[in-house]
Amino acid sequence: MLVTLCEKMGNDEFIKLKQRCHDVHIQKRTLETMNNAYDIFVCLKERGKITMDDTELLEELLEKIGRTDLVKVVEQYHQG
């Protein structure tokens, strides 16, 4: 699911996502090393901020960067 989300996001959305993730306490230095949205998603997963059963933060971030269409991808994952 995370790979699919990343593939559908452009560079502008990646930059917005980085800005939003700084708000959820990923250190600036760590964010600077990330090259794409997938790196951010994996970091959030490793920190326990998102899980396969709890994607609330992921959905919230997607909404905040203006990608409500990708929220539907996450919701479909849970239904399937």
N, C-alpha and C positions, 0 to 999 in steps of 0.2 A: 504494500500500500504506500509506504513512504517513497519508494522509487517512482511509482506512478505519479504521486503528487509533485515530486521534484521535476519530473519530465514535463509536466504541464505548466511549470512556472518559468517566467522570464527573469532576466537580470534585475529589472526594476523591482519585481516582487521579492527577489532575494534580498535586495538592499533594504526594503521596507521590513522584511522579516527580521533581518539583523537588528534593525532599530527597535523593533518590538521586543525582541528577545533580551535585549539589554535591560528592559523593564522587568524581566522575570529572573534577573540575577545571573545571567551568564557573564562571566568576566569579560571586559573589553578586550583584553589580551587574547583570550580564547576565541572570541568572535573574529578577531583580525586574522586568525589562521584558517578560517573557514572559507571554502571556495564555492559552495553551493548550498541550496536549501537542504539537501540530504544530510550534509555535515551537521547542520543545526538540528535537524530532527533526531539524528543519532545521539547528539550531545544531550538533548532534552530527555531522550529515552534512557540514556546511561545515568542521568541524574534523577531518574524516577519521576520526572515531571509529566511524562506521557507514557502510557502502557498500552498494550493491545486491547485491554478492557476499559481503560480510562483515557479517552481521547478528547476530553473536554477542553483542555488547554490548547491542543492542536487545532480544534475547531474554532476556538476563540481567536487564535492568531490568524487563521485563514480569513475569518470574517473581518478582522481589523485591517488586513492588507487588501481588502476588497475582492477576495476570491471566494465568495459564497458558493460558487459552482463547485469548488473543490471540497467544501464541507459536505456536499451531497455524495462525493466519492467516498469520504470517510463513513458516512451514514450507510451507504450501500455495502461497504465492507462488513459492517456489523450485522446487516440483514442477511448477507450471503453466507 
